[in-house]
């Protein structure tokens, strides 16, 4: 379905005359956060007011995630909550993002309160879509592609955080792992020009940002149409050249996530070794330690392939933090398969591990398989792996006691009003005594205690 052409002038007229306020709630990954930031900018430019609360907003938008079934259900639960809270003053409600792209106009039938369904590539058209709903159109649907030449970046002044910025470099996925819905919700891989990425990072640095995250479903699958912006930078792959180009901007701290094992070239490690501002943290999802299950998942790598890449990371000059994702209870996973996953986790020694129980995603190849691992067995395997990781991780965290880490102060701690919190360059959460005057500054913190998933310390540098 094509979007009806509504001029920006008419959008402004509707929004300004009615003083329309929009509340945007975001679910899911860093890509969704980046999309919401861009949506905020486009809506303000069109004359809409951005609300911090759904209670009094004229328009409520939910930017959705569909990676796991639970995340998708949460959105419809929230829509129900809004309906109960706003009886008698029902707002215009929109569902955008991955759930919108996948479910399309069926959302209107599933939730009659919804007026707008905007897919993953419709973010820049939200002002026009909202205007159509405000003018009385009951079902506004846009699942179209991005407009040619669409601008991806968000001005530094309009970011969610004033200290850490997400910079999308690639969108979509061509891998088609059998359990994953992303290729269907986000589409094929599309890489930004390096020159645009570098220009965005220069702007963020001039505005005072200390840390950026290069993000994408698979960042190291980065392959732009041209080498514009990569000329003169060495590297075995376009992503390796991009890392060196971004490092040359002088941005103080640079992180990237998520990497795909099959595209993880050892030259990525070399680039990090060569540039101190490329942070020493690698997130490399393995998903399983069993070759049989990896084949069923269509991951394109074996456990042995994966471990060779881990060896390259561990043999680097700089000591690097390694994190990963694992799915337990994939269809057909036996106790023996699961045992191989536990063995791989123990062999690698992850600094952090995100464990998920397999849940069927309608429309994926795995949904056609017999989900033969019981809910109870999935829970048991989850608990066993979680406990194994807890013991391994505690030993790793204990080794940080007495060390000094450079920590970017990001926000007040949620656990103590006397403490501040931030991340180290190796992506550890570090809490320490402080106040809001430290926000956005990098502090040297001596670690005094290792908690289960964080470190605690004291500042040794002058405030």
C-alpha positions in Angstrom: 0.0 0.0 0.0 1.4 3.4 -0.9 1.2 6.4 1.4 -1.1 9.1 0.4 0.8 12.3 -0.4 0.2 14.8 2.5 2.4 17.9 2.4 4.5 18.9 5.4 2.6 22.2 5.3 -0.8 20.5 6.0 0.8 18.4 8.8 2.1 21.6 10.5 -1.4 23.2 10.1 -3.1 20.3 11.8 -0.6 19.9 14.6 -0.2 23.5 15.5 -3.8 24.4 15.3 -4.7 21.5 17.7 -1.5 21.7 19.8 -1.1 18.0 19.2 1.1 16.1 21.7 2.7 12.8 21.0 4.0 10.2 23.5 6.5 7.6 22.1 7.2 4.4 24.1 10.1 2.2 22.9 10.5 -1.6 23.3 13.5 -3.7 22.2 16.9 -3.2 20.9 19.3 -0.3 20.3 18.1 -0.1 16.7 14.6 0.7 18.0 16.0 3.4 20.3 17.8 4.9 17.3 14.5 4.8 15.3 12.6 6.5 18.1 15.2 9.2 18.3 14.8 9.9 14.6 11.0 9.8 15.0 11.2 12.4 17.7 13.2 14.7 15.5 10.8 14.3 12.5 7.7 14.9 14.7 9.1 18.1 16.3 10.1 19.4 12.9 6.5 18.9 11.8 5.2 21.0 14.7 4.1 18.3 17.1 4.8 18.5 20.8 6.5 15.6 22.5 4.9 14.4 25.7 6.7 12.6 28.6 3.5 10.9 29.7 0.8 8.8 28.0 -1.9 10.2 30.4 -2.5 13.4 28.6 -1.0 12.8 25.1 -3.2 13.2 22.0 -1.2 10.5 20.1 0.5 7.5 21.7 3.0 5.6 19.6 4.5 2.2 20.5 7.8 1.4 18.8 7.8 -2.4 18.9 10.2 -5.4 19.0 9.3 -8.9 17.7 12.5 -10.8 18.4 10.8 -12.8 21.1 7.2 -13.7 21.5 7.0 -12.2 25.0 8.2 -8.8 23.6 5.4 -8.7 21.0 2.8 -9.7 23.6 3.9 -6.9 25.9 2.9 -4.3 23.3 -0.7 -5.5 23.2 -0.8 -5.6 27.0 0.3 -1.9 27.0 -2.3 -1.0 24.5 -4.9 -2.6 26.8 -3.6 -0.6 29.7 -3.9 2.6 27.7 -7.5 1.8 26.8 -8.4 1.3 30.5 -6.6 4.4 31.6 -8.1 6.7 28.9 -11.8 5.7 28.8 -13.7 8.7 27.6 -10.7 10.4 26.1 -9.2 7.8 23.8 -6.1 9.0 22.0 -4.9 8.2 18.5 -2.8 5.1 19.0 -0.1 3.9 16.6 2.0 0.7 16.5 5.3 1.1 14.7 8.5 -1.0 14.3 8.9 -4.7 13.9 5.6 -6.0 15.2 3.9 -3.5 12.8 5.9 -4.7 9.8 5.1 -8.3 10.5 1.5 -8.1 11.5 0.4 -5.4 9.2 -3.3 -4.5 9.0 -4.2 -7.5 11.2 -3.3 -5.3 14.2 -6.4 -3.2 13.5 -8.6 -6.3 14.1 -6.6 -7.5 17.0 -6.7 -4.1 18.8 -9.5 -1.8 17.6 -8.0 1.1 19.6 -5.1 1.2 17.1 -5.4 3.8 14.3 -1.9 3.7 12.8 0.4 0.8 11.8 3.8 2.0 10.6 6.5 -0.5 9.5 10.2 -0.4 10.2 10.9 1.7 7.2 8.1 4.3 7.7 9.7 6.3 10.6 10.3 9.5 8.5 6.7 9.4 7.3 5.2 9.4 10.8 4.1 13.1 10.7 2.0 12.5 7.6 0.5 9.3 9.0 -0.5 11.0 12.2 -2.0 13.9 10.3 -4.2 11.4 8.3 -5.4 9.8 11.5 -6.1 13.3 13.1 -8.2 14.2 10.0 -10.4 11.1 10.6 -8.8 8.3 8.7 -9.6 5.2 10.8 -6.9 2.8 9.6 -3.6 4.3 8.5 -1.2 1.7 7.2 2.4 2.1 5.9 4.6 -0.9 5.3 6.5 0.6 2.4 10.3 0.9 1.9 12.4 3.8 3.0 12.4 6.8 0.7 15.5 7.0 -1.6 18.1 9.3 0.0 16.5 9.2 3.4 18.7 10.7 6.2 19.5 8.2 8.9 21.3 10.4 11.4 19.8 12.3 14.3 21.2 15.7 15.5 23.4 15.5 18.6 21.0 17.8 20.5 18.1 15.4 20.0 19.6 12.2 21.4 18.1 10.2 24.2 21.4 10.3 26.1 23.7 13.3 26.1 26.8 11.2 26.6 26.4 7.9 24.7 25.1 7.9 21.1 23.9 5.0 19.0 25.0 5.3 15.3 23.3 2.8 12.9 25.7 1.6 10.2 23.6 -1.3 8.7 20.0 -2.3 8.9 18.4 -5.6 8.1 19.8 -9.1 7.9 20.6 -11.6 5.0 21.5 -14.5 7.3 18.0 -16.1 7.7 18.8 -18.2 10.9 15.8 -20.5 11.1 14.6 -19.2 14.5 14.9 -15.4 13.7 12.2 -13.0 12.6 14.6 -10.1 11.9 15.1 -10.7 8.1 11.3 -10.5 7.8 10.7 -7.5 10.0 13.8 -5.4 9.1 14.4 -6.6 5.5 17.6 -7.2 3.6 20.9 -5.7 4.7 21.4 -2.1 3.8 24.7 -0.3 4.7 25.1 3.4 5.1 28.0 5.2 3.4 31.0 5.5 5.5 31.3 9.2 4.8 27.8 9.8 6.3 28.7 7.7 9.4 32.0 9.6 9.9 30.3 13.0 9.5 27.7 12.0 12.1 30.4 11.0 14.5 32.4 14.2 14.0 29.2 16.1 14.8 28.6 14.1 18.0 32.2 14.6 19.1 31.9 18.4 18.6 28.8 18.4 20.7 30.6 16.8 23.6 29.7 13.1 23.2 32.3 10.8 24.8 31.1 7.4 23.5 29.4 6.0 20.4 28.0 2.6 19.6 28.1 1.4 16.0 24.9 -0.6 15.8 23.1 -3.0 13.4 21.6 -6.5 13.4 25.0 -7.6 12.2 27.5 -4.7 12.2 30.4 -6.7 10.9 28.4 -7.6 7.8 28.8 -4.0 6.8 29.1 -3.6 3.0 28.3 -0.2 1.5 27.7 0.3 -2.2 30.8 2.5 -2.5 34.0 3.1 -0.7 33.1 6.7 -0.1 34.7 7.6 3.2 36.9 4.5 3.4 39.6 5.6 1.0 43.1 5.4 2.5 42.1 3.1 5.4 43.5 -0.4 5.4 41.4 -3.4 6.4 40.5 -7.0 5.3 36.8 -6.1 5.1 34.7 -2.9 4.7 33.9 -3.2 8.4 37.5 -3.3 9.4 38.2 -0.2 7.3 35.2 1.5 8.8 36.5 0.8 12.3 39.8 2.5 11.4 38.0 5.4 9.8 35.8 5.9 12.8 38.8 5.7 15.2 40.5 8.4 13.2 37.7 10.8 14.1 39.2 11.1 17.6 35.9 10.0 19.4 37.0 9.0 22.8 35.3 5.7 23.1 33.9 3.5 20.3 31.9 0.3 20.7 30.0 -1.9 18.3 27.3 -4.5 18.5 26.2 -7.1 17.4 28.7 -9.1 15.4 27.9 -12.3 13.4 30.5 -15.1 13.9 30.7 -16.0 10.2 31.7 -12.4 9.3 34.1 -12.0 12.2 37.5 -11.5 10.6 40.6 -11.5 12.7 41.5 -8.1 11.3 38.7 -6.7 13.6 40.9 -7.7 16.5 43.9 -6.1 14.8 42.1 -2.8 14.4 41.1 -2.8 18.1 44.7 -3.5 19.0 45.9 -0.6 16.9 43.5 2.0 18.2 43.0 2.7 21.9 39.7 4.4 21.3 38.2 1.2 19.9 36.9 -0.3 23.1 38.0 -3.8 24.2 34.6 -5.4 24.2 33.3 -8.1 21.7 29.7 -9.3 21.6 29.7 -12.4 19.5 26.5 -14.6 19.8 27.1 -18.3 19.4 23.5 -19.5 20.2 24.6 -23.2 20.7 27.6 -25.3 21.3 26.3 -28.2 19.3 27.2 -28.5 15.6 23.9 -30.4 15.0 21.8 -27.6 16.5 23.9 -24.9 14.8 23.1 -26.6 11.5 19.4 -26.8 12.4 19.6 -23.1 13.3 21.3 -22.4 9.9 24.0 -20.3 11.6 26.7 -21.0 9.0 29.4 -21.8 11.5 30.4 -24.7 13.7 31.5 -24.7 17.4 35.0 -25.1 16.2 34.8 -22.2 13.8 33.5 -20.0 16.6 36.2 -21.1 19.0 38.9 -20.1 16.4 37.5 -16.6 16.4 37.5 -16.5 20.2 41.1 -17.6 20.1 41.9 -14.6 17.9 40.2 -12.3 20.5 42.0 -14.0 23.4 45.4 -13.7 21.6 45.1 -10.0 21.1 47.6 -7.6 22.6 44.8 -5.9 24.6 42.7 -8.0 27.1 39.2 -8.0 25.7 35.8 -8.6 27.3 33.7 -11.2 25.5 29.9 -11.6 25.7 27.4 -13.8 23.9 23.8 -14.9 23.3 22.6 -18.5 23.7 19.2 -20.1 23.0 18.3 -23.2 25.1 15.6 -25.7 24.1 15.7 -25.2 20.3 13.6 -27.9 18.6 15.4 -31.2 18.7 18.0 -30.1 21.3 18.9 -33.2 23.3 20.6 -33.3 26.7 23.8 -34.2 24.9 23.5 -31.1 22.6 22.8 -28.9 25.7 25.9 -30.4 27.4 28.0 -29.3 24.5 26.7 -25.7 25.0 27.6 -25.8 28.7 31.1 -27.1 27.8 31.6 -24.3 25.2 30.5 -21.7 27.8 33.0 -23.0 30.3 35.8 -23.2 27.6 35.3 -19.5 26.5 34.7 -18.0 29.9 32.3 -15.2 29.0 32.3 -11.9 30.8 28.5 -11.8 30.3 25.9 -14.1 28.7 22.4 -13.5 27.6 20.4 -16.7 27.8 17.0 -17.2 26.1 14.5 -20.0 26.1 13.5 -20.9 22.6 10.1 -19.5 21.6 8.4 -20.0 18.3 8.2 -17.0 16.0 5.4 -17.4 13.5 6.7 -17.2 9.9 10.2 -18.5 10.6 11.4 -21.9 9.2 11.9 -23.2 12.8 8.2 -22.7 13.4 7.6 -25.7 11.2 9.7 -27.9 13.5 8.3 -29.9 16.3 8.9 -27.8 19.5 9.7 -31.0 21.4 11.6 -29.6 24.4 9.1 -29.2 27.2 8.6 -25.9 28.9 9.9 -27.4 32.1 13.0 -28.8 30.4 13.7 -25.4 28.9 13.4 -23.8 32.3 15.7 -26.4 33.8 18.4 -26.0 31.1 18.1 -22.2 31.4 18.7 -22.4 35.2 21.6 -24.8 34.8 23.4 -22.7 32.2 22.7 -19.5 34.2 24.2 -21.1 37.3 27.3 -22.2 35.4 27.7 -18.7 33.9 27.2 -17.1 37.3 30.1 -19.1 38.8 32.4 -18.4 35.8 31.5 -14.7 35.7 32.1 -14.2 39.4 35.6 -15.4 39.1 36.2 -13.0 36.2 34.6 -10.1 38.1 36.7 -10.9 41.2 39.8 -10.3 39.2 38.8 -6.7 38.7 39.0 -5.9 42.4 41.9 -3.5 42.9 42.1 -2.5 39.2 41.5 1.0 38.0 38.9 1.5 35.2 38.0 4.5 33.2 34.2 4.9 33.6 31.9 7.2 31.7 29.4 8.6 34.2 26.0 8.0 32.6 23.3 8.4 35.2 22.4 8.2 38.9 22.3 4.6 40.2 18.9 3.0 40.5 19.9 1.2 43.7 21.3 4.1 45.8 20.7 7.8 45.6 24.3 8.4 46.8 25.8 6.6 43.8 26.4 7.2 40.1 26.7 4.5 37.5 28.4 4.1 34.1 30.3 1.7 31.9 34.0 1.0 31.5 35.7 0.6 28.1 35.3 -3.2 28.6 31.6 -2.6 29.0 31.3 -3.5 32.7 28.7 -1.7 34.7 30.5 0.2 37.5 28.8 2.0 40.5 30.5 4.5 42.8 29.8 7.3 45.2 29.1 10.6 43.3 26.6 13.2 42.2 25.0 14.6 39.0 27.8 17.1 38.5 29.8 14.2 37.2 27.4 13.3 34.4 29.2 12.9 31.0 32.7 12.9 32.5 35.1 10.0 32.4 36.3 9.1 35.9 39.1 6.8 37.0 37.5 4.3 39.5 39.4 1.8 41.6 37.2 -1.3 41.9 36.6 -2.3 45.6 34.0 -5.0 45.2 32.6 -7.4 42.6 28.9 -7.9 42.5 27.0 -10.5 40.5 26.6 -8.3 37.3 28.4 -5.1 38.2 31.4 -3.7 39.9 31.6 -1.2 42.8 34.5 1.2 43.4 35.7 4.7 44.4 36.9 7.6 42.3 40.6 8.2 42.5 40.8 11.1 40.1 40.0 14.7 41.1 36.2 15.5 40.6 
